[in-house]
Amino acid sequence: MNPNMQAFWEFVNKKPVRLILALICLAFLTQGIYRVQVAETDTQLFRGGGEILLWGGWMLANILRAYGKVARKLNIAINVGLVMVLISMFMK
């Protein structure tokens, strides 16, 4: 592995960094919850649901990794959320 990438991952895998990343994800998760609450169209509701899955999954993944655990099936929710957000960009 490239020494620069190794140093990057050593930094990212520190507990305080993972918890800060989880807090950032929480802010975006809050945006998704707000989008669902004020949705006027199905597209906005769909995108809000995708944001909840995407950012909620990443938040949970960061919290688990901060404590040395991994939830492998969580990637499914993250990927579904990402696809929902991308699809909502092309919906009218």
C-alpha positions in Angstrom: 0.0 0.0 0.0 1.1 3.5 -0.7 2.7 5.0 2.4 0.5 8.2 2.0 -2.7 6.1 1.9 -1.6 4.1 4.8 -1.0 7.2 6.9 -4.4 8.5 5.7 -6.2 5.3 6.8 -4.4 5.3 10.1 -5.7 8.8 10.7 -9.2 8.0 9.7 -9.4 4.9 11.8 -8.7 6.8 15.0 -11.7 6.8 17.4 -12.1 10.6 17.7 -12.0 11.0 13.9 -14.6 8.3 13.4 -16.9 10.0 16.0 -16.5 13.4 14.3 -17.3 11.8 11.0 -20.4 10.3 12.6 -21.5 13.7 13.8 -21.1 15.1 10.3 -23.3 12.3 9.0 -25.8 13.1 11.7 -26.1 16.6 10.3 -26.8 15.3 6.8 -29.2 12.7 8.3 -31.1 15.5 9.9 -31.4 17.1 6.5 -33.0 13.9 5.2 -35.5 13.8 8.0 -36.4 17.4 7.4 -36.8 16.7 3.7 -39.2 13.9 4.4 -41.2 16.1 6.8 -41.7 19.0 4.4 -41.9 16.9 1.2 -44.5 18.2 -1.3 -43.8 15.7 -4.0 -43.1 12.0 -4.2 -39.6 12.9 -5.6 -38.7 14.9 -2.5 -40.0 12.1 -0.3 -38.0 9.5 -2.2 -34.8 11.6 -2.0 -35.4 12.2 1.8 -35.8 8.5 2.4 -32.6 7.9 0.4 -30.7 10.5 2.4 -31.9 8.9 5.7 -30.6 5.5 4.5 -27.4 6.8 3.1 -26.3 9.2 5.9 -27.8 7.0 8.7 -25.9 4.0 7.4 -22.6 5.9 7.2 -23.2 7.4 10.7 -23.8 3.9 12.1 -20.8 2.5 10.2 -18.5 5.2 11.6 -19.8 4.7 15.2 -19.3 0.9 14.9 -15.8 1.3 13.5 -14.9 3.8 16.2 -15.4 0.9 18.7 -13.7 -1.7 16.5 -16.8 -3.4 15.1 -18.1 -3.8 11.6 -21.6 -4.5 10.3 -21.1 -5.9 6.9 -24.8 -5.9 5.8 -24.9 -2.2 6.5 -23.4 -1.6 3.1 -26.7 -2.7 1.5 -28.6 0.1 3.2 -25.9 2.6 2.3 -25.9 1.5 -1.4 -29.7 1.6 -1.6 -29.7 5.1 -0.1 -27.1 6.3 -2.6 -29.1 4.8 -5.5 -32.3 6.5 -4.2 -30.6 9.9 -4.0 -29.1 9.5 -7.5 -32.4 8.3 -9.0 -34.2 11.2 -7.4 -31.9 13.7 -9.2 -33.4 12.4 -12.6 -37.0 12.2 -11.5 -39.4 15.0 -12.1 
